[in-house]
Amino acid sequence: MKRILHEKALHASTTHRFDFVNAYVGDLGKVIDMDVIRAAKISVGVDPLGGAGVHYWGPIAGHYKLDLTVVNQAVDPTFRFMTVDWDGQIRMDPSSPYAMQRLIGLKDQYTTAFGCDTDHDRHGSSHARRGCFLPMLILRWPSTISSKTGRSGQEPQQLVKLW
């Protein structure tokens, strides 16, 4: 592959701008029934833990009119905003109740609150009545919403159209 200067690449005929944020946000409605989430009237606190999704959550909330608050918009490569894990190390592990202490502290302010690691492939969640969820329990969230909205007979697959 031939290397070229950044400025030259920006002006090349093969270079096109693409809005990844709005494309992603718009496509979420194709795989998640946002009407059900909105109808549940739950409040959600999200901590992107300084990672890749920090600028996605606001547009998601706005586009789908969700009661969703981004509780931490800090992007800091030192991760000073993190609470330390069990061994005193800073770890972006949303499944660790030690690392998620700040998020767990928000459990009474939101129906549910969750954090994502920096590349957004792992999640941790806290709930007002239950505290910190184990990592895989966040996948049960759609069925929780289902029962809250009176659709308790629905399978989660009906709420999350593509699992």
Backbone as a printed PyTorch tensor [residue, N CA C, xyz], in Angstrom:
tensor([[[  0.8500,  -1.1570,   0.0000],
         [  0.0000,   0.0000,   0.0000],
         [  0.9040,   1.2310,   0.0000]],

        [[  0.6330,   2.1140,  -0.8920],
         [  1.4180,   3.3360,  -1.0040],
         [  0.9930,   4.3200,   0.0950]],

        [[  1.9420,   4.9030,   0.7600],
         [  1.6760,   5.8840,   1.8070],
         [  1.6170,   7.2730,   1.2040]],

        [[  0.6510,   8.0750,   1.6970],
         [  0.5660,   9.4750,   1.2770],
         [  0.3440,  10.3330,   2.5140]],

        [[  0.6040,  11.6100,   2.3890],
         [  0.4120,  12.5310,   3.4970],
         [ -1.0670,  12.6470,   3.8460]],

        [[ -1.3480,  12.8810,   5.1020],
         [ -2.7200,  12.9920,   5.5920],
         [ -3.5010,  14.0530,   4.8220]],

        [[ -2.9230,  15.2220,   4.6530],
         [ -3.6180,  16.3090,   3.9350],
         [ -3.9610,  15.8980,   2.5080]],

        [[ -3.0350,  15.2190,   1.8480],
         [ -3.2890,  14.7730,   0.4780],
         [ -4.3940,  13.7200,   0.4630]],

        [[ -4.3800,  12.8150,   1.4330],
         [ -5.4060,  11.7820,   1.5150],
         [ -6.7920,  12.3980,   1.7130]],

        [[ -6.8740,  13.4440,   2.5290],
         [ -8.1680,  14.0910,   2.7650],
         [ -8.7700,  14.6640,   1.4860]],

        [[ -7.9270,  15.0740,   0.5600],
         [ -8.4120,  15.7000,  -0.6760],
         [ -8.4470,  14.7390,  -1.8650]],

        [[ -8.0900,  13.4850,  -1.6500],
         [ -8.1040,  12.4950,  -2.7340],
         [ -9.5420,  12.1790,  -3.1390]],

        [[ -9.7180,  11.7990,  -4.3830],
         [-11.0630,  11.4740,  -4.8920],
         [-11.6290,  10.2100,  -4.2320]],

        [[-10.7760,   9.4100,  -3.6420],
         [-11.2200,   8.1770,  -2.9940],
         [-11.6020,   8.3780,  -1.5310]],

        [[-11.3940,   9.5740,  -1.0110],
         [-11.6770,   9.8550,   0.3950],
         [-13.0580,  10.4870,   0.5240]],

        [[-13.8670,   9.8990,   1.3850],
         [-15.2170,  10.4170,   1.6210],
         [-15.4670,  10.4550,   3.1250]],

        [[-16.1450,  11.4700,   3.5660],
         [-16.5080,  11.5510,   4.9850],
         [-17.7360,  10.6760,   5.2210]],

        [[-17.7800,  10.0740,   6.3930],
         [-18.9100,   9.2280,   6.7550],
         [-19.2550,   9.4910,   8.2070]],

        [[-20.5140,   9.7050,   8.4840],
         [-20.9740,   9.9830,   9.8350],
         [-21.3060,   8.6630,  10.5340]],

        [[-20.3150,   8.0910,  11.2080],
         [-20.5000,   6.8130,  11.8840],
         [-21.4930,   6.9170,  13.0370]],

        [[-21.4800,   8.0400,  13.7400],
         [-22.3610,   8.1860,  14.9060],
         [-23.8220,   8.1140,  14.4850]],

        [[-24.2330,   8.9640,  13.5660],
         [-25.6440,   8.9710,  13.1800],
         [-26.0600,   7.7050,  12.4450]],

        [[-25.1610,   7.1030,  11.6840],
         [-25.4850,   5.8370,  11.0240],
         [-25.7390,   4.7550,  12.0780]],

        [[-24.8850,   4.6770,  13.0710],
         [-25.0400,   3.6830,  14.1390],
         [-26.3110,   3.9400,  14.9380]],

        [[-26.5000,   5.1840,  15.3360],
         [-27.6800,   5.5330,  16.1390],
         [-28.9560,   5.2010,  15.3740]],

        [[-29.0190,   5.5510,  14.1190],
         [-30.2020,   5.2580,  13.3140],
         [-30.4560,   3.7670,  13.1640]],

        [[-29.3880,   2.9910,  13.0330],
         [-29.5350,   1.5470,  12.8560],
         [-29.9290,   0.8210,  14.1400]],

        [[-29.6830,   1.4170,  15.3010],
         [-30.0640,   0.7580,  16.5590],
         [-31.5490,   0.4260,  16.5960]],

        [[-32.3680,   1.3100,  16.0340],
         [-33.8120,   1.0800,  16.0130],
         [-34.2200,  -0.1210,  15.1740]],

        [[-33.3110,  -0.6180,  14.3440],
         [-33.5910,  -1.8130,  13.5420],
         [-33.3660,  -3.0970,  14.3320]],

        [[-32.5920,  -3.0150,  15.4200],
         [-32.2860,  -4.2260,  16.1860],
         [-32.7960,  -4.1870,  17.6220]],

        [[-33.1490,  -3.0120,  18.1070],
         [-33.6790,  -2.8660,  19.4680],
         [-34.9790,  -2.0890,  19.3900]],

        [[-36.0060,  -2.5710,  20.0240],
         [-37.3000,  -1.8960,  20.0230],
         [-37.2490,  -0.7320,  21.0160]],

        [[-36.8190,   0.4090,  20.5380],
         [-36.6510,   1.5870,  21.3980],
         [-37.9890,   2.1080,  21.9220]],

        [[-39.0850,   1.8410,  21.2160],
         [-40.4010,   2.2550,  21.7010],
         [-40.7290,   1.5790,  23.0290]],

        [[-40.3580,   0.3120,  23.1610],
         [-40.6110,  -0.4230,  24.3990],
         [-39.7890,   0.1710,  25.5360]],

        [[-38.5270,   0.4710,  25.2630],
         [-37.6680,   1.0540,  26.2940],
         [-38.2010,   2.4210,  26.7140]],

        [[-38.5720,   3.2510,  25.7390],
         [-39.1090,   4.5800,  26.0400],
         [-40.4250,   4.4730,  26.8180]],

        [[-41.2840,   3.5440,  26.4310],
         [-42.5800,   3.3700,  27.0990],
         [-42.4210,   2.8980,  28.5380]],

        [[-41.3190,   2.2330,  28.8390],
         [-41.0900,   1.7320,  30.2000],
         [-40.8430,   2.8790,  31.1780]],

        [[-40.5330,   4.0570,  30.6520],
         [-40.3010,   5.2480,  31.4830],
         [-39.2590,   4.9930,  32.5780]],

        [[-38.1800,   4.3250,  32.1830],
         [-37.0890,   4.1030,  33.1190],
         [-36.0400,   5.1900,  32.9280]],

        [[-35.3070,   5.4730,  33.9780],
         [-34.1920,   6.4060,  33.8610],
         [-32.9050,   5.5880,  33.8260]],

        [[-32.0210,   5.9780,  32.9280],
         [-30.7930,   5.2210,  32.7120],
         [-29.6060,   6.1580,  32.8660]],

        [[-28.6320,   5.7350,  33.6560],
         [-27.3550,   6.4380,  33.7560],
         [-26.3010,   5.6040,  33.0540]],

        [[-25.5130,   6.2380,  32.1840],
         [-24.4990,   5.5200,  31.4200],
         [-23.1360,   6.1480,  31.6800]],

        [[-22.1590,   5.2910,  31.9910],
         [-20.7800,   5.7390,  32.1330],
         [-19.9490,   5.0300,  31.0730]],

        [[-19.5600,   5.7470,  30.0110],
         [-18.7660,   5.1300,  28.9530],
         [-17.3070,   4.8840,  29.3450]],

        [[-16.9460,   5.2080,  30.5900],
         [-15.5990,   4.9730,  31.1130],
         [-14.5070,   5.5180,  30.1980]],

        [[-14.7590,   6.6940,  29.6460],
         [-13.7460,   7.3730,  28.8530],
         [-13.4220,   6.7250,  27.5350]],

        [[-14.2880,   5.8770,  27.0510],
         [-13.9410,   5.0700,  25.8850],
         [-14.6130,   5.4600,  24.5850]],

        [[-14.6110,   4.5070,  23.6860],
         [-15.0250,   4.7020,  22.3020],
         [-16.4600,   5.1910,  22.1520]],

        [[-17.3190,   4.8740,  23.0860],
         [-18.7290,   5.2310,  22.9480],
         [-19.1260,   6.5270,  23.6150]],

        [[-18.1740,   7.2700,  24.1390],
         [-18.5150,   8.4530,  24.9240],
         [-19.3710,   9.4530,  24.1400]],

        [[-19.1430,   9.5480,  22.8370],
         [-19.9020,  10.5210,  22.0370],
         [-21.1190,   9.9110,  21.3400]],

        [[-21.4470,   8.6680,  21.6650],
         [-22.5990,   8.0010,  21.0560],
         [-23.8510,   8.0880,  21.9290]],

        [[-23.6690,   8.0590,  23.2460],
         [-24.8240,   7.9400,  24.1360],
         [-25.7470,   9.1510,  24.0950]],

        [[-25.2050,  10.3390,  24.0160],
         [-26.0510,  11.5410,  23.9110],
         [-26.9380,  11.4940,  22.6840]],

        [[-26.3690,  11.2400,  21.4980],
         [-27.2110,  11.1090,  20.3030],
         [-28.2320,   9.9720,  20.3890]],

        [[-27.8790,   8.8600,  21.0340],
         [-28.8410,   7.7650,  21.2100],
         [-30.0200,   8.2570,  22.0430]],

        [[-29.7200,   8.9170,  23.1620],
         [-30.7790,   9.4380,  24.0340],
         [-31.6680,  10.4280,  23.2900]],

        [[-31.0450,  11.3400,  22.5590],
         [-31.8080,  12.3630,  21.8400],
         [-32.6460,  11.7960,  20.7100]],

        [[-32.0540,  10.9440,  19.9140],
         [-32.7480,  10.3830,  18.7540],
         [-33.9690,   9.5590,  19.1560]],

        [[-33.8210,   8.7740,  20.2170],
         [-34.9060,   7.8820,  20.6320],
         [-35.7120,   8.4250,  21.8070]],

        [[-35.4020,   9.6560,  22.2170],
         [-36.1220,  10.3310,  23.3060],
         [-36.1710,   9.4500,  24.5620]],

        [[-34.9960,   8.9780,  24.9840],
         [-34.8740,   8.1460,  26.1690],
         [-34.4430,   8.9990,  27.3560]],

        [[-34.8640,   8.6160,  28.5310],
         [-34.4180,   9.2730,  29.7630],
         [-33.0650,   8.6740,  30.1230]],

        [[-32.0460,   9.0890,  29.4020],
         [-30.7090,   8.5290,  29.5160],
         [-29.7320,   9.6750,  29.7670]],

        [[-28.9430,   9.5450,  30.8120],
         [-27.9550,  10.5640,  31.1600],
         [-26.5640,   9.9660,  31.0710]],

        [[-25.6730,  10.6460,  30.3610],
         [-24.2690,  10.2490,  30.3400],
         [-23.6520,  10.8520,  31.5940]],

        [[-23.2960,  10.0140,  32.5500],
         [-22.8590,  10.4920,  33.8620],
         [-21.3770,  10.8480,  33.9060]],

        [[-20.6430,  10.4600,  32.8750],
         [-19.2160,  10.7630,  32.8330],
         [-18.8010,  10.9110,  31.3780]],

        [[-18.4640,  12.1410,  30.9800],
         [-18.0310,  12.3620,  29.6020],
         [-16.5230,  12.5360,  29.4990]],

        [[-15.8190,  12.2400,  30.5760],
         [-14.3690,  12.3960,  30.5880],
         [-13.7010,  11.4190,  29.6310]],

        [[-12.7710,  11.9350,  28.8490],
         [-11.8900,  11.1050,  28.0480],
         [-10.4890,  11.4490,  28.5380]],

        [[ -9.8980,  10.5380,  29.2800],
         [ -8.6160,  10.7790,  29.9280],
         [ -7.7890,   9.5050,  29.8100]],

        [[ -6.6820,   9.5440,  29.0270],
         [ -5.8840,   8.3330,  28.8360],
         [ -5.2470,   7.8010,  30.1200]],

        [[ -5.2250,   8.6020,  31.1800],
         [ -4.6870,   8.1170,  32.4570],
         [ -5.7610,   7.4290,  33.2850]],

        [[ -7.0160,   7.5830,  32.9180],
         [ -8.1610,   6.9860,  33.6030],
         [ -8.2160,   7.3890,  35.0830]],

        [[ -7.8680,   8.6220,  35.3820],
         [ -7.8990,   9.1260,  36.7650],
         [ -9.2970,   9.0890,  37.3660]],

        [[-10.2980,   9.0730,  36.5450],
         [-11.6810,   9.0830,  37.0330],
         [-12.1250,   7.7180,  37.5590]],

        [[-11.3470,   6.6830,  37.2980],
         [-11.7320,   5.3230,  37.7040],
         [-11.4520,   5.0730,  39.1800]],

        [[-12.3220,   4.2920,  39.8000],
         [-12.0160,   3.7670,  41.1280],
         [-11.1510,   2.5260,  40.9100]],

        [[-10.3030,   2.2300,  41.8610],
         [ -9.3610,   1.1260,  41.6780],
         [-10.0400,  -0.2180,  41.9110]],

        [[ -9.4550,  -1.2400,  41.3100],
         [ -9.9550,  -2.5990,  41.4300],
         [ -9.4870,  -3.1950,  42.7620]],

        [[ -9.8370,  -4.4340,  43.0350],
         [ -9.5710,  -5.1000,  44.3080],
         [ -8.1040,  -5.0720,  44.7020]],

        [[ -7.1990,  -5.0170,  43.7090],
         [ -5.7690,  -5.0620,  43.9950],
         [ -5.0920,  -3.6930,  43.9220]],

        [[ -5.9100,  -2.6320,  43.8680],
         [ -5.3650,  -1.2800,  43.8280],
         [ -4.9860,  -0.7940,  42.4400]],

        [[ -5.2070,  -1.6120,  41.4260],
         [ -4.8660,  -1.2460,  40.0510],
         [ -6.0780,  -0.6240,  39.3630]],

        [[ -5.7790,   0.2660,  38.4200],
         [ -6.8560,   0.8230,  37.5960],
         [ -7.1000,  -0.1540,  36.4640]],

        [[ -8.3280,  -0.6040,  36.3780],
         [ -8.7070,  -1.5660,  35.3660],
         [-10.0570,  -1.1400,  34.8130]],

        [[-10.1990,  -1.1580,  33.5300],
         [-11.4740,  -0.8000,  32.9020],
         [-12.3360,  -2.0460,  32.8180]],

        [[-12.6880,  -2.5780,  33.9540],
         [-13.4380,  -3.8360,  34.0250],
         [-14.8190,  -3.5720,  34.6060]],

        [[-15.8120,  -3.3740,  33.7470],
         [-17.1460,  -3.0650,  34.2510],
         [-17.8350,  -4.2260,  34.9560]],

        [[-17.2060,  -5.3850,  34.9820],
         [-17.7950,  -6.4990,  35.7240],
         [-17.2840,  -6.5390,  37.1670]],

        [[-16.3210,  -5.6950,  37.4930],
         [-15.7530,  -5.6820,  38.8390],
         [-16.4940,  -4.6840,  39.7250]],

        [[-17.0710,  -5.1310,  40.8310],
         [-17.7520,  -4.1870,  41.7260],
         [-16.7860,  -3.1720,  42.3370]],

        [[-15.5090,  -3.4940,  42.4060],
         [-14.5180,  -2.5390,  42.9170],
         [-14.3090,  -1.4080,  41.9180]],

        [[-14.1010,  -1.7790,  40.6700],
         [-13.8770,  -0.7840,  39.6260],
         [-15.1370,   0.0330,  39.3350]],

        [[-16.3010,  -0.5210,  39.6750],
         [-17.5600,   0.1540,  39.3480],
         [-18.1750,   0.8940,  40.5410]],

        [[-17.4140,   1.1720,  41.5610],
         [-17.9530,   1.8140,  42.7640],
         [-18.6650,   3.1260,  42.4730]],

        [[-18.1050,   3.9470,  41.5990],
         [-18.7590,   5.2260,  41.2910],
         [-20.1230,   4.9920,  40.6470]],

        [[-20.2010,   4.0280,  39.7520],
         [-21.4680,   3.7090,  39.0930],
         [-22.4560,   3.1030,  40.0780]],

        [[-21.9910,   2.2180,  40.9380],
         [-22.8630,   1.6220,  41.9500],
         [-23.4200,   2.7130,  42.8560]],

        [[-22.6230,   3.7430,  43.1050],
         [-23.0810,   4.8690,  43.9170],
         [-24.2360,   5.6330,  43.2890]],

        [[-24.4530,   5.4540,  42.0020],
         [-25.5440,   6.1390,  41.2970],
         [-26.8260,   5.3130,  41.2600]],

        [[-26.8050,   4.1150,  41.8260],
         [-27.9310,   3.1950,  41.6680],
         [-29.2520,   3.7610,  42.1630]],

        [[-29.2200,   4.6540,  43.1400],
         [-30.4720,   5.2230,  43.6510],
         [-30.9640,   6.4090,  42.8310]],

        [[-30.1410,   6.8890,  41.9100],
         [-30.5310,   8.0290,  41.0750],
         [-31.1890,   7.6070,  39.7650]],

        [[-30.9990,   6.3610,  39.3800],
         [-31.5110,   5.8720,  38.1020],
         [-32.1620,   4.5050,  38.3020]],

        [[-33.1070,   4.1650,  37.4190],
         [-33.6950,   2.8400,  37.4460],
         [-32.6040,   1.8070,  37.2130]],

        [[-31.7430,   2.0930,  36.2770],
         [-30.5830,   1.2540,  36.0110],
         [-29.4460,   2.1400,  35.5480]],

        [[-28.2440,   1.7380,  35.8710],
         [-27.0540,   2.4550,  35.4320],
         [-26.0580,   1.4220,  34.9450]],

        [[-25.3390,   1.7450,  33.8810],
         [-24.3400,   0.7890,  33.4210],
         [-23.1200,   1.4920,  32.8780]],

        [[-22.0340,   0.7530,  32.8750],
         [-20.7690,   1.2330,  32.3530],
         [-20.2670,   0.2700,  31.2970]],

        [[-19.4810,   0.8110,  30.3940],
         [-18.9110,   0.0190,  29.3130],
         [-17.3940,   0.1790,  29.3710]],

        [[-16.6540,  -0.8800,  29.0740],
         [-15.2070,  -0.7050,  29.0290],
         [-14.8540,   0.1880,  27.8390]],

        [[-13.5900,   0.5460,  27.7180],
         [-13.2190,   1.5890,  26.7630],
         [-13.4970,   1.2450,  25.3080]],

        [[-13.4660,  -0.0250,  24.9380],
         [-13.8110,  -0.3440,  23.5520],
         [-15.2510,  -0.8570,  23.4240]],

        [[-15.9970,  -0.7520,  24.4920],
         [-17.4350,  -1.0360,  24.5240],
         [-17.8010,  -2.4690,  24.1540]],

        [[-16.9490,  -3.4160,  24.5320],
         [-17.3260,  -4.7990,  24.2830],
         [-17.6860,  -5.5420,  25.5740]],

        [[-17.5950,  -4.8660,  26.7330],
         [-18.0080,  -5.4550,  28.0030],
         [-18.8110,  -4.4200,  28.7750]],

        [[-19.7810,  -4.8840,  29.5250],
         [-20.6760,  -3.9820,  30.2450],
         [-20.8720,  -4.4540,  31.6810]],

        [[-21.1010,  -3.5080,  32.5460],
         [-21.4940,  -3.8030,  33.9170],
         [-22.6990,  -2.9370,  34.2310]],

        [[-23.5400,  -3.3800,  35.1300],
         [-24.7790,  -2.6630,  35.3900],
         [-25.1030,  -2.6670,  36.8760]],

        [[-25.7430,  -1.5990,  37.3150],
         [-26.2650,  -1.5730,  38.6740],
         [-27.7410,  -1.2120,  38.6050]],

        [[-28.4760,  -1.6650,  39.5810],
         [-29.9220,  -1.4770,  39.6130],
         [-30.2960,  -0.9280,  40.9790]],

        [[-31.3040,  -0.0960,  41.0120],
         [-31.7010,   0.5730,  42.2610],
         [-31.9560,  -0.4070,  43.3980]],

        [[-32.5780,  -1.5420,  43.1300],
         [-32.8880,  -2.4890,  44.1970],
         [-31.8570,  -3.5990,  44.3500]],

        [[-31.1060,  -3.8730,  43.2940],
         [-30.2330,  -5.0430,  43.3230],
         [-28.7460,  -4.7290,  43.3720]],

        [[-28.3400,  -3.4890,  43.2410],
         [-26.9160,  -3.1660,  43.2530],
         [-26.2490,  -3.5990,  41.9670]],

        [[-25.0370,  -4.1210,  42.0690],
         [-24.2300,  -4.4850,  40.8960],
         [-24.6800,  -5.8270,  40.3100]],

        [[-24.9500,  -5.8330,  39.0080],
         [-25.2910,  -7.0710,  38.3020],
         [-24.0180,  -7.7650,  37.8480]],

        [[-24.0680,  -9.0620,  37.7770],
         [-22.9980,  -9.7950,  37.1310],
         [-23.0330,  -9.4620,  35.6410]],

        [[-21.8990,  -9.5550,  34.9390],
         [-21.8270,  -9.0870,  33.5490],
         [-22.9080,  -9.6180,  32.6220]],

        [[-23.2030, -10.9010,  32.6550],
         [-24.1680, -11.4470,  31.7100],
         [-25.6110, -11.0920,  32.0620]],

        [[-25.8580, -10.6520,  33.2810],
         [-27.2280, -10.3230,  33.6580],
         [-27.7530,  -9.0860,  32.9360]],

        [[-26.8460,  -8.2490,  32.4260],
         [-27.3200,  -7.0820,  31.6750],
         [-28.1020,  -7.5160,  30.4420]],

        [[-27.8390,  -8.7260,  29.9600],
         [-28.5840,  -9.2290,  28.8090],
         [-30.0390,  -9.5090,  29.1490]],

        [[-30.3590,  -9.5600,  30.4280],
         [-31.7450,  -9.7720,  30.8560],
         [-32.5360,  -8.4720,  30.8850]],

        [[-31.8680,  -7.3410,  30.6780],
         [-32.5220,  -6.0360,  30.7430],
         [-33.7610,  -5.9560,  29.8690]],

        [[-33.7160,  -6.4340,  28.6120],
         [-34.9470,  -6.3590,  27.7960],
         [-36.1370,  -7.0700,  28.4230]],

        [[-35.9130,  -8.2160,  29.0800],
         [-37.0470,  -8.9090,  29.6770],
         [-37.5570,  -8.1570,  30.9030]],

        [[-36.6530,  -7.4480,  31.6030],
         [-37.0790,  -6.6150,  32.7310],
         [-37.9850,  -5.5050,  32.2290]],

        [[-37.5860,  -4.8770,  31.1460],
         [-38.4010,  -3.8040,  30.5590],
         [-39.7270,  -4.3770,  30.0990]],

        [[-39.6910,  -5.5570,  29.4950],
         [-40.9010,  -6.1930,  29.0070],
         [-41.9240,  -6.3650,  30.1200]],

        [[-41.4710,  -6.8750,  31.2660],
         [-42.4270,  -7.1130,  32.3450],
         [-42.9060,  -5.7990,  32.9440]],

        [[-42.0670,  -4.7640,  32.9410],
         [-42.4710,  -3.4760,  33.4980],
         [-43.5330,  -2.8160,  32.6180]],

        [[-43.4940,  -3.0880,  31.3160],
         [-44.4380,  -2.4630,  30.4010],
         [-45.6720,  -3.3170,  30.1510]],

        [[-45.8220,  -4.4010,  30.9100],
         [-47.0190,  -5.2210,  30.7590],
         [-46.9300,  -6.2320,  29.6450]],

        [[-45.7370,  -6.4540,  29.1440],
         [-45.5670,  -7.4190,  28.0660],
         [-44.7880,  -8.6240,  28.5810]],

        [[-45.0900,  -9.0480,  29.7700],
         [-44.2910, -10.0970,  30.4100],
         [-44.3430, -11.4240,  29.6660]],

        [[-45.3090, -11.6220,  28.8160],
         [-45.3820, -12.8610,  28.0700],
         [-44.4430, -12.9010,  26.8810]],

        [[-43.8870, -11.7500,  26.5030],
         [-43.0060, -11.7180,  25.3500],
         [-41.6480, -12.3050,  25.6780]],

        [[-41.0840, -12.9630,  24.7240],
         [-39.7140, -13.4410,  24.8440],
         [-38.7940, -12.2560,  24.5710]],

        [[-37.6010, -12.2340,  25.1900],
         [-36.6530, -11.1370,  24.9390],
         [-36.3430, -10.9390,  23.4640]],

        [[-36.3650, -12.0220,  22.6620],
         [-36.0660, -11.8810,  21.2590],
         [-37.0430, -10.9460,  20.5570]],

        [[-38.2570, -10.8190,  21.0960],
         [-39.2230,  -9.9360,  20.4850],
         [-38.9040,  -8.4640,  20.7810]],

        [[-38.1710,  -8.2160,  21.8390],
         [-37.7900,  -6.8480,  22.1590],
         [-36.4760,  -6.4940,  21.4900]],

        [[-35.5360,  -7.4030,  21.5080],
         [-34.2790,  -7.2230,  20.8140],
         [-34.3940,  -8.0420,  19.5410]],

        [[-34.6300,  -7.3590,  18.4440],
         [-35.0100,  -8.0260,  17.2150],
         [-33.9070,  -8.9250,  16.6720]],

        [[-32.6770,  -8.5800,  16.9230],
         [-31.5490,  -9.3820,  16.4640],
         [-30.6150,  -9.5440,  17.6510]],

        [[-30.5650, -10.7250,  18.2220],
         [-29.7930, -10.9490,  19.4450],
         [-28.3580, -11.1300,  19.1490]]])
